[in-house]
């Protein structure tokens, strides 16, 4: 019942390396209908699934993602050594194209594509949009493009991307001229930033709140009017929510 209201944050991140093809495969196997991923750009402006601009935390290496071409990046590990040790050393950096290929086999699954500020700062709005839209265009309606960078999403909207979202830096930004002009389809927000009196069900945009850790918390925010909640532990949350309805 609640699968369509849960989003797998960076895949099945609780048990598998984040933003990897393995993590997304496992999230889908666990029952996820919505995925979220982060996008950085390689030196040759190819989009890849990666949260930070630097390689240290996820790959255990020095340097920046944007210093290397995609051909070299896809050979590097993405195993989160500090969090997961050496369990997943065979997992490598995943290009966005690989996620697109995976989801072509799962048309029932949609993805939120978060374009990171560092990627936009590196390549500029136009080049970043071109790189990502070209990769996603075969099945554009399956993907919501979103970002903390409001100017980027405004550009994506103007270029006609079918579904656009913003990641709110502050709740009051909902009333800012730029977000009013975007009219985002989806608003992502840390649940801690939502005012106590906010009427989520009155918003015209879909609202996705992160980072939700358990079923009780998920039920609370869904009852408050959130459209969906996002979690690192998608499998456990699906099971817990299902158990509470039986």
Phi, psi and omega per residue, in radians:
X1 nan -0.636 -3.039
X2 -1.763 0.048 -3.116
X3 -1.040 -0.590 -3.106
X4 -1.406 0.106 3.118
X5 -2.134 0.205 -3.133
X6 -2.109 2.412 -3.128
X7 -2.085 2.271 3.134
X8 -1.446 1.843 -3.072
X9 -1.311 1.959 -3.101
X10 1.049 0.497 -3.117
X11 1.588 -2.608 3.067
X12 -1.623 1.232 -2.950
X13 -1.199 -0.451 -3.135
X14 -1.027 -0.673 -3.027
X15 -1.949 -0.295 -3.035
X16 -2.332 2.795 3.132
X17 -1.029 2.374 -3.094
X18 -1.161 2.636 3.058
X19 0.957 0.613 3.060
X20 -2.033 2.746 3.130
X21 -1.066 -0.650 3.099
X22 -1.046 -0.796 -3.127
X23 -1.073 -0.648 3.131
X24 -1.320 -0.650 3.071
X25 -1.067 -0.753 -3.127
X26 -1.202 -0.610 3.088
X27 -1.121 -0.737 3.119
X28 -1.145 -0.733 3.104
X29 -1.077 -0.562 3.129
X30 -1.324 -0.203 3.093
X31 1.994 0.104 -3.119
X32 -1.131 2.343 3.033
X33 -1.832 -0.260 3.125
X34 -2.316 2.303 3.110
X35 -2.059 2.745 3.006
X36 -2.285 2.440 3.105
X37 -2.454 2.763 3.117
X38 -1.838 2.552 -3.094
X39 -2.157 2.196 2.902
X40 -2.025 2.997 3.139
X41 -2.084 2.472 3.057
X42 -1.346 3.055 3.124
X43 -1.063 -0.542 3.114
X44 -1.673 0.401 3.012
X45 1.056 0.714 3.034
X46 -1.813 2.298 -3.125
X47 -1.313 2.433 3.135
X48 -2.442 2.784 -3.084
X49 -1.516 1.859 -3.062
X50 -2.865 2.435 -3.067
X51 -1.476 -0.898 -3.068
X52 -1.716 2.844 3.077
X53 -1.316 -0.474 -3.112
X54 -1.726 2.702 -3.028
X55 -1.520 -0.149 -2.929
X56 -1.030 -1.004 -2.980
X57 -1.175 -0.819 -3.030
X58 -1.458 -0.631 -3.059
X59 -1.895 -0.198 -3.131
X60 1.189 0.490 -3.080
X61 -2.218 2.805 3.069
X62 -1.470 2.774 3.047
X63 1.825 3.116 -3.110
X64 -2.021 2.596 3.096
X65 -0.983 -0.738 -3.040
X66 -1.280 -0.043 3.102
X67 -1.551 -0.172 -3.040
X68 -2.157 2.560 3.063
X69 -1.283 2.794 -3.109
X70 -1.018 -0.640 -3.127
X71 -0.979 -0.632 3.109
X72 -1.463 -0.657 -3.095
X73 -1.087 -0.688 -3.082
X74 -1.213 -0.133 3.071
X75 -1.639 -0.147 -3.087
X76 -1.556 2.610 3.141
X77 -1.200 2.720 3.034
X78 -2.421 0.985 -2.921
X79 -1.853 0.034 3.133
X80 0.869 1.162 -3.014
X81 -1.062 -0.613 -3.117
X82 -1.208 -0.559 -3.095
X83 -1.618 -0.659 -2.990
X84 -2.056 0.066 3.133
X85 1.146 -2.424 -3.095
X86 -1.847 0.322 -3.062
X87 -1.123 -0.624 -3.001
X88 -2.083 0.712 -3.092
X89 -1.109 -0.357 3.140
X90 -1.397 -0.191 3.126
X91 -1.373 2.238 -3.092
X92 -2.015 2.933 3.140
X93 -1.034 2.344 -3.032
X94 -1.809 2.213 3.014
X95 -1.284 2.650 3.100
X96 -0.994 -0.609 -3.129
X97 -1.009 -0.570 -3.139
X98 -1.224 -0.640 3.073
X99 -1.161 -0.710 3.102
X100 -1.038 -0.743 3.124
X101 -1.122 -0.726 3.112
X102 -1.071 -0.816 -3.076
X103 -1.282 -0.300 3.037
X104 -1.123 -0.381 3.101
X105 -1.581 -0.117 -3.117
X106 -2.320 1.223 -3.084
X107 -1.103 -0.263 3.102
X108 -1.374 -0.193 -3.101
X109 -1.776 2.366 3.086
X110 -2.023 2.819 -3.099
X111 -2.355 2.469 2.987
X112 -1.692 2.116 -3.057
X113 -1.820 1.806 -3.118
X114 -1.583 1.958 3.133
X115 -1.494 2.064 -3.027
X116 -1.314 2.580 3.141
X117 -0.960 -0.700 -3.090
X118 -1.096 -0.630 3.120
X119 -1.138 -0.730 -3.134
X120 -1.199 -0.701 3.092
X121 -1.098 -0.613 -3.124
X122 -1.244 -0.848 -2.986
X123 -1.843 -0.281 -3.059
X124 1.589 2.777 -3.066
X125 -1.080 -0.888 -3.037
X126 -1.103 -0.850 -3.110
X127 -1.150 -0.651 3.115
X128 -1.138 -0.795 3.125
X129 -1.081 -0.755 -3.136
X130 -1.034 -0.805 -3.112
X131 -1.085 -0.770 -3.074
X132 -1.320 -0.763 -3.103
X133 -1.147 -0.622 3.113
X134 -1.141 -0.619 3.141
X135 -1.262 -0.652 -3.061
X136 -1.566 -0.311 -2.936
X137 -0.973 -0.519 3.124
X138 -1.020 -0.452 3.134
X139 -2.484 0.954 -3.026
X140 -0.981 -0.611 -3.093
X141 -1.216 -0.205 3.138
X142 -1.486 -0.132 -3.004
X143 -2.252 2.291 2.979
X144 -1.756 2.100 3.104
X145 -1.555 2.247 -3.087
X146 -2.492 2.902 -3.117
X147 -2.976 2.758 2.914
X148 -1.240 -0.379 -3.089
X149 -1.453 1.676 -3.063
X150 -1.060 -0.633 -3.141
X151 -1.093 -0.628 3.098
X152 -1.133 -0.762 -3.127
X153 -1.204 -0.599 3.051
X154 -1.058 -0.742 3.111
X155 -1.125 -0.772 3.134
X156 -1.053 -0.712 3.102
X157 -1.095 -0.779 -3.127
X158 -1.140 -0.531 3.124
X159 -1.429 -0.073 3.033
X160 1.636 0.291 3.099
X161 -1.094 2.325 -2.944
X162 -1.116 -0.634 -3.097
X163 -2.344 2.111 -3.064
X164 -2.193 2.552 3.117
X165 -2.418 2.776 3.057
X166 -2.123 2.531 3.000
X167 -1.742 1.945 -3.024
X168 -1.198 2.280 3.003
X169 -1.396 -0.688 3.078
X170 -2.469 2.523 -3.079
X171 -1.024 -0.664 -3.100
X172 -1.130 -0.264 3.115
X173 -1.150 -0.270 3.080
X174 -0.956 -0.545 -3.104
X175 -1.670 0.114 -3.133
X176 -1.264 2.638 -3.135
X177 -0.996 -0.659 -3.068
X178 -1.214 -0.707 3.115
X179 -1.263 -0.604 3.057
X180 -1.080 -0.636 3.141
X181 -1.310 -0.545 3.125
X182 -1.215 -0.684 -3.006
X183 0.892 1.107 -3.033
X184 -1.079 2.499 3.060
X185 -1.255 -0.581 -3.093
X186 -2.346 2.464 3.032
X187 -2.067 2.117 3.018
X188 -1.730 2.425 -3.140
X189 -2.716 2.467 2.977
X190 -1.092 2.247 -3.070
X191 -1.026 -0.456 -3.126
X192 -1.198 -0.303 -3.132
X193 -1.604 -0.091 -3.093
X194 -1.414 2.140 3.115
X195 -1.067 2.630 -3.106
X196 -1.042 -0.559 -3.085
X197 -1.689 0.111 -3.115
X198 -1.111 2.297 3.108
X199 -1.737 1.513 -3.031
X200 -1.078 -0.580 -3.110
X201 -1.285 -0.140 3.122
X202 -1.620 -0.181 -3.127
X203 -1.281 2.495 3.112
X204 -1.271 -0.519 -3.123
X205 -1.477 2.630 2.920
X206 -1.081 2.469 -3.136
X207 -2.092 2.185 3.101
X208 -2.065 2.163 -3.094
X209 -1.894 2.439 3.092
X210 -2.303 2.819 -0.114
X211 -1.827 1.963 -3.066
X212 -1.578 2.303 -2.981
X213 -1.883 -0.357 -3.096
X214 -2.610 2.973 -3.046
X215 -1.149 -0.660 3.138
X216 -1.080 -0.777 3.115
X217 -1.137 -0.713 3.119
X218 -1.075 -0.811 -3.136
X219 -1.087 -0.687 3.133
X220 -1.036 -0.856 -3.073
X221 -1.286 -0.566 3.054
X222 -1.161 -0.657 3.079
X223 -1.193 -0.497 3.093
X224 -1.287 -0.188 3.102
X225 1.994 0.023 3.068
X226 -1.103 2.466 3.117
X227 -1.286 -0.743 -3.130
X228 -2.564 2.830 2.998
X229 -2.205 2.653 -3.053
X230 -1.999 2.425 -3.069
X231 -2.490 2.622 3.021
X232 -1.403 -0.293 -3.023
X233 -2.037 1.118 -2.982
X234 -1.078 -0.721 -3.097
X235 -1.120 -0.815 3.137
X236 -1.114 -0.709 -3.094
X237 -1.201 -0.689 3.084
X238 -1.044 -0.819 -3.130
X239 -1.126 -0.737 -3.116
X240 -1.161 -0.711 3.126
X241 -1.164 -0.689 3.120
X242 -1.137 -0.706 -3.134
X243 -1.108 -0.580 -3.122
X244 -1.338 -0.211 -3.141
X245 -1.736 -0.069 -3.114
X246 -1.824 nan nan
